[in-house]
Amino acid sequence: MIYLILDVHYQDNESANNTTAIVTGVRFSGIERATVLSEHIVEVNDVAPYQSGQFYKREMPCLLAIIEQIQAPFDVIIIDGYVFLDGINQAGLGKYLYDHLADQKPIIGIAKNRFADITEDYAVWRGISKHPLYVTSVGLDNEQAKTWVKTMDGNHRIPTMVNHVDRLGRA
């Protein structure tokens, strides 16, 4: 199985009064012992401003831009955020992304902060952390998604590949 993990970093350009996004993606294989297969970076200019409650409108074009650039195969997409804000029905970024993909792939959302409508059923505890991650998914059984996130490479709360894609975007 090949995974594609995605992340977006925003850079405000106050002199030009716009925002640029650095979008990163890492294709990897292996859950318990991850092997990086390829790294991808795309710059997206004139990103829409943040709108409370409609974050997906800002992030969606960025994620689609990098997915369109990746020619190599992948089976599952992992995002930093929620697929469902309540775990079941209320669409989050991952569900909107899933619905926009011509070639729909299962999507796993890993959120670092608890959303108001999410229950502890979606919490995943890793390492000795006192704070869980919250995992939601589409196109894949959520218990399977939680198991994968729990056993992902890394000894700390944040899996190694999540940190890797984040650092790639900040470099």
C-alpha positions in Angstrom: 0.0 0.0 0.0 1.3 3.5 -0.9 0.2 6.5 1.2 0.2 10.2 0.2 0.4 12.6 3.1 -0.3 16.3 2.4 0.2 19.5 4.2 -0.3 23.2 3.4 1.7 26.2 4.8 0.6 29.8 4.2 2.8 32.8 3.7 1.2 36.2 3.8 2.7 38.8 1.5 1.5 42.0 3.0 3.2 44.3 0.4 1.3 42.5 -2.4 -1.8 42.0 -0.2 -2.0 38.3 -1.0 -1.3 34.9 0.4 0.9 32.1 -1.1 0.6 28.5 -0.1 3.5 26.0 0.0 1.8 22.6 -0.5 3.8 19.5 0.3 3.2 15.8 -0.3 5.2 12.8 0.6 4.5 9.4 -0.9 5.5 6.6 1.4 5.1 2.9 2.0 4.8 1.1 5.3 2.9 2.1 8.4 5.0 0.8 11.2 8.2 1.4 9.3 7.7 4.1 6.8 9.9 4.5 3.6 9.7 7.7 1.7 9.1 7.0 -2.0 8.9 10.6 -3.3 8.5 14.2 -2.0 6.6 16.9 -3.8 6.3 20.7 -3.4 3.9 23.0 -5.2 3.5 26.8 -4.7 0.0 28.2 -5.1 -0.4 31.9 -5.5 -3.3 34.2 -4.5 -4.8 31.8 -2.0 -8.3 32.7 -0.8 -8.5 34.4 2.6 -9.5 32.3 5.6 -13.2 32.2 6.2 -14.4 30.9 9.6 -16.3 27.6 9.2 -15.3 27.3 5.6 -11.6 26.4 5.8 -12.0 23.9 3.0 -12.5 26.7 0.5 -9.0 28.0 1.2 -7.3 24.6 1.4 -9.0 22.6 -1.3 -7.4 24.3 -4.3 -4.0 23.8 -2.7 -4.5 20.1 -2.1 -5.9 19.6 -5.6 -2.9 21.5 -7.1 -0.4 19.1 -5.6 -2.5 15.9 -6.3 -2.7 16.9 -10.0 1.1 17.2 -10.1 1.8 13.7 -8.7 2.0 11.2 -11.5 3.2 8.2 -9.4 0.5 5.9 -7.9 -0.9 6.1 -4.4 -3.7 4.2 -2.6 -4.6 6.4 0.4 -4.5 10.1 1.1 -3.7 11.4 4.6 -4.5 15.0 5.5 -3.9 17.3 8.5 -7.4 17.9 9.6 -10.8 16.3 9.8 -12.7 14.2 7.1 -15.9 14.6 9.1 -16.2 17.3 11.8 -18.5 15.1 13.9 -17.0 11.8 12.8 -20.0 10.8 10.8 -21.9 13.3 8.6 -20.7 16.9 9.0 -18.2 17.3 6.1 -14.8 18.5 6.9 -11.8 19.2 4.5 -11.2 15.5 3.8 -14.8 14.8 2.8 -14.8 17.8 0.5 -11.5 16.7 -1.0 -12.9 13.1 -1.5 -15.9 14.5 -3.3 -13.7 16.6 -5.6 -11.4 13.8 -6.7 -12.1 12.2 -10.1 -10.2 9.1 -9.0 -11.5 8.8 -5.4 -9.1 7.4 -2.9 -9.7 6.7 0.8 -8.8 9.7 2.9 -7.7 9.6 6.5 -7.8 12.9 8.5 -5.5 13.3 11.4 -6.4 16.3 13.6 -4.3 17.5 16.4 -7.1 19.4 18.2 -10.5 18.3 19.2 -13.4 19.8 17.3 -16.5 20.5 19.4 -18.7 17.9 17.8 -16.2 15.0 17.8 -16.4 12.3 20.4 -13.7 10.4 22.2 -14.6 7.5 19.8 -12.3 9.1 17.3 -9.3 9.7 19.7 -6.1 7.9 19.1 -3.4 7.8 21.8 0.2 7.4 20.7 3.3 7.0 22.8 3.0 8.5 26.3 1.3 11.6 25.1 -1.4 13.1 27.4 -3.2 14.4 24.3 -4.8 12.3 21.6 -5.0 12.7 17.9 -8.5 12.6 16.3 -8.9 10.3 13.3 -11.8 10.4 10.8 -11.9 8.8 7.4 -13.9 8.3 4.2 -13.7 5.3 1.8 -12.1 3.2 4.6 -13.4 1.7 7.8 -12.6 4.3 10.6 -11.4 1.6 13.0 -8.8 0.6 10.4 -7.8 4.2 9.9 -7.4 4.6 13.7 -5.3 1.4 13.9 -3.0 2.7 11.1 -2.5 6.0 12.8 -1.9 4.4 16.1 0.8 2.1 14.7 2.4 4.7 12.3 6.1 5.0 12.4 7.3 7.2 15.4 7.4 7.0 19.1 5.7 10.3 19.9 2.2 11.7 19.6 2.8 13.0 16.1 3.7 10.2 13.6 7.1 10.5 11.8 5.5 11.1 8.3 3.3 13.9 9.7 6.3 15.7 11.0 8.2 15.0 7.8 5.7 16.5 5.5 5.3 19.5 7.9 9.1 20.1 7.9 9.2 19.8 4.1 6.8 22.7 3.8 8.6 24.9 6.3 12.1 24.4 4.7 
